[in-house]
Amino acid sequence: MAAKSILNESRDIERAISLINLGARLQVLEYETSLSYERLLRLYKEVAGKSPSKGQLPFSTDWFLTWQPNIHASLFLNIHEYLSKSSELEEIDTVIKAFRLYNDQMSASQIEPLLSVTRAWRLVKFVDNGMLTLTKCSCCGGSFVTEPYENSRNFTCGLCAPPARAGKGSGNGLRLH
């Protein structure tokens, strides 16, 4: 019994370190591990070399529905859904792996990632609670993050029908032309 709790604690520490290295907020670590706040705080300072950010976690679904963030959130969530169906990872490990793959894709495409690991984790929680879902685009067939009551028969994604000024800015988030 004691050995099992040591193994669980070791697994929690390993997960916490992975999440800290990815930039997760302390609240995510508290939720996903059984480590005490004090231990997480010490671990955070040791791994990151600084105190964790303060403030509330993102609590609104609105951010995920705006044009560029929606494309990034949809990419992450599709990766997450694939990993959930094709592997037997625990939920938080699926989030970590999916976020790493999302970052790898952004890096390979030379696109600035808009999604933080905290927002990615929150997105999964929103989907699990039925506040957001994936809907197929009627034009390209891709699956995109939408509100659950979106009419899937007439849904067109932000890539098939981008807003008028999309991709015209000087940012490096997404290039259309």
Secondary structure, DSSP 8 states (H G I E B T S, - for coil): -HHHHHHHHHHHHHHHHHHHHTT--HHHHHHH----HHHHHHHHHHHHSS----S-----SHHHHSHHHHHHHHHHHHHHHHHHHH----HHHHHHHHHHHHHHHHHHTT------HHHHHHHHHHHHTTS-EEEE-TTT--EEEE-TT--TTT---TTTS--TTTT-SS-SS----
